[in-house]
Structure formats: structure tokens, C-alpha cells
Amino acid sequence: MVVKLDDKTLQEAHILLHPIRYREVKLLAEKPMHINEIAKTLGEERRLVGYHLRTLEDYGFVSSKYVISEEKRSRGKALKIFSVTDKVDQTITSMKREL
């Protein structure tokens, strides 16, 4: 039996299932974070993490907002905080339904 996913679902699955993006989404599902936290936790270069976060944001899987840091070291600085969107669950549900 051959299962055929529609093109949109297939493209979204491809975006989500890239190893680094998958790890980013899984991490952000636990709590919103800024890029330095994500890179440190994943043990990846900040530039590479940023590239994949932009891809996830372009496809609507991740959103971001700026907040003013309250941490002692970075108090008063604007930090871009990333979090997952509902589209992650919607895409996974769609993939399961089609499979």
C-alpha cells in the first residue's frame, strides 16, 4: 500500500523533521527561549541555530517577540524570545491522519 501525502503536508513534514529543526521545536515546546539559550542547550553554533529558527518562523512553526531582559548580566537588553505555534500540532495531526 502506497500512502501519498499532499504536497503542503509533505513540505511541512520536511521542514519539521530536519534533525536540528526537530530538536529546536522539541526544546521550544518545553519553554520559550532566546537564541543563545537554544544554541547552548543544543550544543550547536548560534549562526546555524539562527538559520533554522528563521526557516521555522518563515513556515509558521515558531514565533518570536522581543522582551526586555531582567537577568542580572543582561538587564535592560532586548532579547528575541522564540516559542512554538499551534501549527506544529496541526501539522503532526494532519500527517497522522493522512498516513
C-alpha positions, 0 to 999 in steps of 0.5 A, spaced: 500 500 500 502 506 497 500 512 502 501 519 498 501 525 502 499 532 499 504 536 497 503 542 503 503 536 508 509 533 505 513 540 505 511 541 512 513 534 514 520 536 511 521 542 514 519 539 521 523 533 521 530 536 519 534 533 525 536 540 528 529 543 526 526 537 530 530 538 536 529 546 536 521 545 536 522 539 541 526 544 546 521 550 544 515 546 546 518 545 553 519 553 554 520 559 550 527 561 549 532 566 546 537 564 541 543 563 545 539 559 550 537 554 544 544 554 541 547 552 548 542 547 550 543 544 543 550 544 543 550 547 536 553 554 533 548 560 534 549 562 526 546 555 524 541 555 530 539 562 527 538 559 520 533 554 522 529 558 527 528 563 521 526 557 516 521 555 522 518 562 523 518 563 515 513 556 515 509 558 521 512 553 526 515 558 531 514 565 533 518 570 536 517 577 540 522 581 543 522 582 551 526 586 555 531 582 559 531 582 567 537 577 568 542 580 572 548 580 566 543 582 561 538 587 564 535 592 560 537 588 553 532 586 548 532 579 547 528 575 541 524 570 545 522 564 540 516 559 542 512 554 538 505 555 534 499 551 534 501 549 527 506 544 529 500 540 532 496 541 526 501 539 522 503 532 526 495 531 526 494 532 519 500 527 517 497 522 522 491 522 519 493 522 512 498 516 513 
